[in-house]
Amino acid sequence: MNKSSTNSTWTVFPFEITWSMFAVIRLIIAVIAFFLNTQVLTFYVIRPNICIRSPFSGYLIALLISNILETILYFPFTIIANLGTLNNRFFPGDTGCIASIYGTTLIRSLCLCSHALITINRVWAMTFPISYKDHHGPWFTWGLCAGVVLCVHALGIPAILTRKSSLRQNFDWAHNR
């Protein structure tokens, strides 16, 4: 359908799927990232080798989990947004809206925080090696990762609620226009 048609109960908008180079590259990256991150995470979790189960691998596992969640919750919405236009807007519904905001706000923040934890860990190990060996262990690693996840969610959930309500108001305004 090329034209908008309006009935008394519903409206049909034109929807055209156009594959841009950005959408194709994003799709390829998402598929490769999901499979490679899943394989490395499986290797870390299933492999009984004690050498790879160091306290530092906890940070890597947290980074892998956040990357997998990002490919599941963030990449699909960016691909869909670049594939088609629904009057230059994409409205995924309430569940999709919350998942999209959650992916863009919290999961991306967790990825950045995971990278920051790895950097802080390496700086601590290089600048204070004795303190690092005395205080750093698996419980410290998992506790720090869990604390970061809780902190990001505690600070991010109000942002999700605020963005969802503002997007809902914009959608209602655009739809009732």
C-alpha positions in Angstrom: 0.0 0.0 0.0 1.4 3.3 -1.0 -1.4 5.6 0.3 -2.7 6.1 3.8 -6.3 5.0 4.1 -8.5 5.9 7.0 -11.5 4.1 8.3 -13.7 5.1 11.2 -12.1 2.5 13.4 -8.5 2.0 12.1 -5.8 3.7 10.1 -3.4 1.9 7.7 0.0 3.5 7.3 2.4 2.8 4.5 5.2 0.5 5.6 8.1 0.0 3.3 11.1 -2.2 4.1 14.3 -0.7 2.7 17.6 -2.5 3.4 20.3 0.1 4.0 23.9 -0.8 4.3 23.8 0.2 8.0 21.0 -2.3 8.7 22.8 -5.1 6.9 26.1 -4.4 8.8 24.2 -4.1 12.1 22.5 -7.5 11.4 25.7 -9.2 10.6 27.4 -7.8 13.7 24.5 -8.8 15.9 24.5 -12.4 14.7 28.3 -12.8 14.9 28.4 -11.1 18.3 25.7 -13.3 19.7 27.2 -16.6 18.6 30.8 -15.7 19.6 29.9 -14.3 23.0 27.7 -17.3 23.7 30.5 -19.7 22.7 33.1 -17.9 24.9 30.6 -17.8 27.8 29.9 -21.5 27.4 33.7 -22.2 27.3 34.1 -20.3 30.6 31.2 -21.9 32.4 31.5 -25.5 31.2 35.2 -26.0 30.9 36.6 -27.6 34.1 40.1 -26.2 33.6 41.0 -24.4 36.9 43.5 -22.1 35.1 40.7 -20.1 33.3 38.6 -19.8 36.5 40.5 -17.0 38.1 38.9 -14.1 39.9 39.5 -11.9 36.8 37.4 -14.3 34.7 34.4 -13.1 36.7 34.7 -9.7 35.1 34.9 -11.3 31.7 31.9 -13.4 32.3 29.9 -10.3 33.4 31.0 -8.6 30.2 30.0 -11.5 28.1 26.6 -11.7 29.7 26.0 -8.0 29.2 27.1 -8.2 25.6 24.7 -11.1 25.0 21.8 -9.2 26.6 22.8 -6.2 24.4 22.6 -8.3 21.2 19.2 -9.6 22.3 17.6 -6.4 23.7 19.2 -3.5 21.8 20.3 -4.6 18.4 16.9 -5.9 17.1 15.3 -2.5 17.7 18.1 -0.6 15.9 17.9 -3.0 13.0 14.1 -2.6 12.8 14.4 1.1 13.1 16.8 1.2 10.1 14.8 -1.3 8.0 11.4 0.2 7.7 9.5 3.4 8.2 6.0 3.7 9.5 5.5 7.3 8.7 9.1 7.7 9.9 8.2 6.2 13.3 8.4 2.8 14.8 5.9 1.9 17.6 6.6 -1.5 19.0 3.9 -1.4 21.6 4.3 -1.2 25.4 6.4 -4.4 25.9 8.7 -3.6 23.0 9.0 0.0 24.1 10.1 -1.1 27.6 12.5 -3.7 26.2 14.0 -1.1 23.8 14.4 1.5 26.6 15.8 -1.2 28.9 18.3 -2.2 26.2 19.4 1.3 25.4 19.6 2.5 28.9 20.5 -0.2 31.3 22.1 -3.0 29.2 24.4 -0.5 27.4 25.3 1.0 30.8 26.1 -2.5 32.1 28.4 -3.0 29.2 30.2 0.2 29.9 30.4 -0.6 33.6 31.8 -4.0 32.8 34.6 -2.4 30.8 35.2 0.0 33.6 35.5 -2.8 36.2 38.0 -4.6 34.0 40.1 -1.4 33.7 39.9 -0.7 37.4 40.9 -4.3 38.1 44.0 -4.1 35.9 45.0 -0.7 37.2 44.7 -2.0 40.8 46.7 -5.1 40.0 49.5 -3.0 38.4 49.7 -0.2 40.9 49.2 -2.1 44.2 50.1 -5.7 43.5 50.4 -6.8 47.2 47.0 -5.3 48.1 45.5 -6.8 45.0 46.7 -10.3 45.9 45.6 -9.9 49.5 42.1 -8.6 48.9 41.0 -9.7 45.5 39.3 -13.1 45.2 36.3 -14.7 43.6 33.9 -13.5 46.2 35.1 -9.9 45.8 34.7 -10.1 42.0 31.2 -11.5 42.1 30.2 -9.1 44.9 31.5 -6.2 42.9 29.8 -7.3 39.7 26.5 -7.8 41.6 26.8 -4.5 43.3 27.3 -2.7 39.9 24.3 -4.5 38.4 22.1 -3.4 41.4 23.4 0.1 41.3 22.9 0.5 37.5 19.3 -0.8 37.9 18.6 1.3 40.9 19.7 4.4 39.1 18.3 3.4 35.7 14.7 2.3 36.5 13.5 5.8 37.2 15.0 6.8 33.8 13.1 4.0 32.1 9.8 5.0 33.7 10.4 8.7 32.7 11.3 7.8 29.1 8.4 5.4 28.7 5.8 8.0 30.0 7.2 10.7 27.7 7.3 8.3 24.7 3.7 7.3 25.5 2.6 10.9 25.6 4.4 11.6 22.3 2.7 8.6 20.8 -0.8 9.6 22.0 -0.2 13.1 20.7 0.9 11.9 17.3 -1.8 9.3 17.1 -4.7 11.6 18.1 -3.5 14.5 15.8 
